[in-house]
Amino acid sequence: MSFDIIQTALFALLTIGVIGGAAGVVLINRITAAALLMAFTFLCMAGMFVLLGAETIAAFQVLIYVGAITVLILYGVMFTPQRERPYALFFQKQTPLAALVVVPIAIAVALLAFTFRDGGKAAAGGGDLPALATSVFRDFAFPFEVASVLLLAAMVGAIVLVRRDDE
Amino acid sequence: MAPFGMDPAAWTVLRLLIAILGAIFLVFNGALAQIYFERKIQAIIQDRVGPIHTGPWGLLQTFADAIKLLGKEDIRARLTDRWFFLAAPAIVFSPMLASFAVLPFGPGIVGADLNIGLLYLTTLGSMTVLGIVIAGWASNNKYSLIGGLRSAGQLISYEVPQILSLVTVVLVVGSLSLTHIVDAQPGLKINLLILPLAFVTYFIAGLAETNRNPFDLPEAESELVAGFLTEYSGMRWGLFFVAEYGEVTVVSAIVTALWFGGWHGPFTDVHPVLGPLLGVLWFTAKTYFFVLVFMWIRATLPRLRIDQLMSLCWKLLIPVTLTNLLVTAALILAFPQSHIPIAVANWAMLALVIAAVPALQRRRLAALRHRLETRRPAAFISAERPG
């Protein structure tokens, strides 16, 4: 028994979790269960980030996707009137179109995955934090700020759209 | 590193098991002790005696209650959402348990000295929301759903001032690691003297994050039966409660580590083995002091209304914490060597906030009264005279 075996076993478990969870999100008919499975998939992906030594990214992944986005989706589901859906989403008519979009992307991702070799590993215990901070706040500070201003504009726009006129 | 010539990989697994069992032991016994303290302190404040019959000074009462809870039938209403209903207590409980991994109990006594310990703790805190929303949704009960949704709104709102308060400490110390933060405040040089305003805002936000009084709206029994807990009984209900007490402990431990010097205290450097153990004792004592403050607040303050809760967060706490963060960051850039300007600014802002709150409150009430007297909103009129 060695660390390599443990890491490989953990990676295998997390992979099963990610792929199984993602398949569940697409295949399961109940939308709340799909949201919860999505949170599970994000958690498994955070585990993969930890295995790669990127604890900070894993923490942000859980903080934003599990703690905020999933709750937001659950909110959306709860406040949306649900009609009965007698058939599974999987057998809807979008399947050919979806396949048309997914296949090229899958090929591109597979090519990338099999040609990428140089995976630098950060120091364990959150060693990726300085690198992440440097890239976000120094190297890519301008795109980061532009993105945040864009989000702010979107938020203000949404508030203006939903605001009632009678107040 | 492995003792007794063990295989290092086997020792890793074994150490993980020991740590998890130790954390579960701490959490469950801590919850039992806290329920006892809670009953006794509320009894003292309300001029009663509290539990006295079971064991000396009623000490065994909570054990008896725990055994009763364990022995209860596991009831699940037929129209609840089976898997969500079963999963919700676990989703609330496990992040709380995982938080114990990074708490610095003593010098060198910490589960995992993560470089990003504080970020890890806030991350786990945000996962609790998911469990509570699911509990409210799965119960298939209006009160539960309202409780769950209130909780989501409350926790997401109060996460903002909470994280902003933590970030000011991180700025002053220059590290996210809890052990570094504790190391940075030896002796009487605790962070409370530098950042009192951040402590006050964090403590208020922490009260809200743990659903404690006066912010326990998700389970407000006078309006919502028991909120998201309505359909739960037996040990599933107990698990929610253990999780709540565990979160109170975690928030108190964060306060202790960030503002009150963690395990630092008199006589921690007298002996290489006894010193760290004494550090654990100091850490526990400080943590439980704040746990007792939580209970004192519960026995003293009435519950807020949901709109008051939200306006407190968005109109007072978030502006104050944002200003505090901005001022602290500017002062760190201006005076990188000394913490004294930050301390002066922070104490001044704290005094300003405390002095301004009554005036603001009076102005708000006067405006409200004026509006009610001159122009009654349409909603009130239609509620009085339907049709």
Interface residues (C-beta under 8 A of the other chain):
Chain A: M1 S2 F3 I5 I6 T32 A33 L36 A39 E55 T56 A59 F60 V62 L63 V66 G67 A68 T70 V71 L74 Y75 M78 G125 G126 G127 L129 D166
Chain B: D7 P8 A9 A10 T12 V13 D81 W83 F84 A87 A112 D113 L114 N115 I116 G117 L119 Y120 T122 T123 L124 S126 M127 V129 L130 V133 I134 W137 L145 L149 A152 I156 L176 S177 A378
